[in-house]
Amino acid sequence: QMQFVESGGGLVQPGGSLRLSCAASGRDVRSYTMVWYRQIPGAQREWVAHITSADQTKYQDFAKGRFTISRDNAKNTVYLQMNSLNPEDTAVYYCHRLGDVVSPWGPGTQVTVSA
């Protein structure tokens, strides 16, 4: 089982940037595909981006060219650099391990994009 603690969210103006962090424990993030998700109140959690153990990355269409997922194996932490943010990016952001139905979800980190 893994544990996740997300951080780095906040209030940012449109066009701004944020860097989210996901500190993981229990397993090494470098051994798995790690995923960033986001959730708007009243909606289902949606996949944003993932990074595989081979450092291959993939992004949802809305994230391409704006978001970058990365991993620091020494810190067992996964990051999501978000640039050119717009109000539609407002959500709670979570990280998790792909296919893991046992590990609990972390608290998430709120991202609010507003003027």
HELIX and SHEET records of a PDB file:
HELIX    1   1 VAL A   29  SER A   31  5                                   3    
HELIX    2   2 ASP A   61  ALA A   63  5                                   3    
HELIX    3   3 PRO A   87  ASP A   89  5                                   3    
SHEET    1   A 4 GLN A   3  SER A   7  0                                        
SHEET    2   A 4 LEU A  18  SER A  25 -1                                        
SHEET    3   A 4 THR A  77  MET A  82 -1                                        
SHEET    4   A 4 PHE A  67  ASP A  72 -1                                        
SHEET    1   B 6 GLY A  10  VAL A  12  0                                        
SHEET    2   B 6 THR A 109  VAL A 113  1                                        
SHEET    3   B 6 ALA A  91  ARG A  97 -1                                        
SHEET    4   B 6 MET A  34  GLN A  39 -1                                        
SHEET    5   B 6 GLU A  46  ILE A  51 -1                                        
SHEET    6   B 6 THR A  57  TYR A  59 -1                                        
END                                                                             
